Amino acid sequence: MDEPDSPDRRNGVSRNDAEAAVRTLLRWAGDDPTREGLLDTPKRVVKAYGDWFSGYAIDPDDYLQRTFEEVEGYDEMIVLRDIEYESHCEHHMAPIIGRVHVGYLPKGRVVGISKLARVVEAYARRFQVQEKMTAQIAQCIQRALRPQGVAVVVEGAHECMTTRGIHKRGVSMMTSSMLGTFREDARTRNEFLGFIQPGRR
């Protein structure tokens, strides 16, 4: 039976075992993990993983539990754009860096805008596939707010493509998830896409 998690144990894996795995990878890459410059690298990597993948310890739905209904009947589009994120590709463990644009049409309830950014952060700080992350963000907002519709557009630069393999820089990937009115009504969808265009301020 696994020991419970503690400051030195996470998800059933001890800190010592995690650091040993980093030393193994350093040796496999061709370096000496006992040389001075690499002695503390395993500790640093394990600490960085705790930050990069902190989203696994968070339920994004919790961020959207507190909503506000005193909005004087406001039922027009709410858009939060240019939410920066950093994630990691689950295929190569390489960084994905980009921006998320979120919109929804409220139906009696709204949520604090910082909570939308926190939802993005919670899903981004996991091993991800951009298409999956896009859908997860949209579905989370739909579940919590039950709005007329939700729109999510994600832009991402994938370092698994820029630093290895085909080595193509300056390429970004775009994904979208449109739910409810945004899927059914082209005018609503186009209004949202107009709001998030780069040149619009």
N, C-alpha and C positions, 0 to 999 in steps of 0.2 A: 504494500500500500504506500502511495506517495506521501511524503511529508508535506504538511501544510505550507503554503507560501509564507515568506518572511522577507525582511530586507535583503537576505542573502539567497533567496530562492524565489523563482518566479515561474508560474505555470508548470510546476513540478520539476524544474531544472535548476540546479544550484549555480550560483555565480561562478564557482570554481570550474564546473563543467563547461559553462559558456565560455569562460576565458581560455580553457584548454582547447576548445574548438577553434577559436581565433588563432591560437598558436599553431594548430595543425594546418590551417589555411595559409599562414605565413610561410611555414616550411614547404608546403605544396607549391607555393608561388616561386620558391627558390631562394628565400631569404632565411636569416638566422634569427628566430624570435628571442634569443638570449643576448643579442648585441644591444649596446646601450640605447640606441635610438628606438628600438622596438620593445624594450622591457615593459613599458607601461601601456603599450598599444592595446593589448587584450582588455585591460580595465577600461580604457577610453572607448573602445568599440562597444563593449557591453553596456556602458553608461549611455552611449549614443543610441543604441537599440532601444533602451528603455524610453527614450524621448521619441524617436522616430516611429515607434510602434505602440505608443501609449493609447491609441484608439481602441485596441482590443479590450481594454479595461473600462470602456465607456459605453453606455447605452445611449445612442444619439436621441432616441425618443424622449428621454428624460429632459433634455434641454427645451422641449416644446410643450411641456406639461402646463406651464403657466401662460395663459393667454389673456387677452384684454377684449372686452366687449363694448366698452364705452368709447366708441369711435364715431358717434353721431351719424350712424348709418353708412359710413364710408364703405363703398363696394367697388372702387376702381382698382386698377392694377397696382401692385406693390412690387418694386424691382430693387434688388440689391446686386450690384454688378462689381466685377473686378475683385472678387474674393481670392486672394492669392493662396496657393496651397503647395505643399511639398509631399509627395508620396513616393512609393517604391513599387516597381513592376514585379509582380509575383513570378514572372518567368525567369528573369535574370537578376532580380534584387537590385536593379539599377534605379536611380532617381527618375521620377516624373515630376516636372515643375510646371505650374501653369496657373490658370485663373478659372473661377467658376462664376457664372451669372445665374441668379435665381429670381424667379417671378411667381407671384400667385395672385389669384382673384379671390379676396376674402368673402366669406359667407357668414358674417356676424362676429367672427373672431379674428384677431391679429396677434402676432407674436413680436417680442422685442427683436430688433434686427440683428443684434449681436448673437442671438441664439441661432439664427440661420447660419452665420459664419461658424459657430461652434459645431453645428451639424456637419458642415463641410469638413472641418478639421478632424472630427471624430472618424469619419470614413476615410479621409486621406491618410491618416496615421495608422495604416494597415498595409499589408501587401495587397496590391490592387491590380485590377484590369480597368482601364478608364471607362469602358462601356458599362461595366458592373457598378462602378462608383457613381456614375451619372444616374443610373436607375435607382440606386439605393438612396441617394439624396432626395430625389423626386418622391419616391414612395414614402419616405419618412415624413416629409412635409404633408403629403396627402393623408397619411394615417392620423397625424396629430391634429391638423387644423380642419380637415374635411372641407376644403375650399371649393370654389367653383372649378378651379383648375390650377395646375402647377406646371411651370416650365423651368427646365434646368439645361444650361449649355455649359460644357466643360471644354477648355482648351488645355492641351498638354504637350510639352516637349519631352520626348522619351529618350533618356540617355542610353538605353539599350540599343537605340538606333544610331545615336550620334557618336558614341565612344567605342562602339564595337560593331562587328558585322559589316553592314553596308556603309557606315561612317558618313551619313548625310546630315549635315548641320543646317539649322535654320528651318527645319520642318516641324510643324505643329499639327497635332491631331485634334479634330473637333468632333464632339459627340453631343447628342441632345436627347432629352426625354420630355415629352409633352403629354400631359394628362388632362382629362376633362375638357374644359372649354378651349384650352390651347391646342388640343388635338382636333377638336370638332369644328372650330371656327377659325378660318384662315385670317380674318381681320384681327382677331385677338392675338393670334400667333405672330402676325407681321408687326403688330404694335410692339410686342415684346422684343422681337428681333431688331426693330428700329431703335428701341431704348438702349440696347447693348452694343450698338455699332461703335467702333473705336473712336470715330471722329466726333461723336455726340457728347456735348458737355452741357 
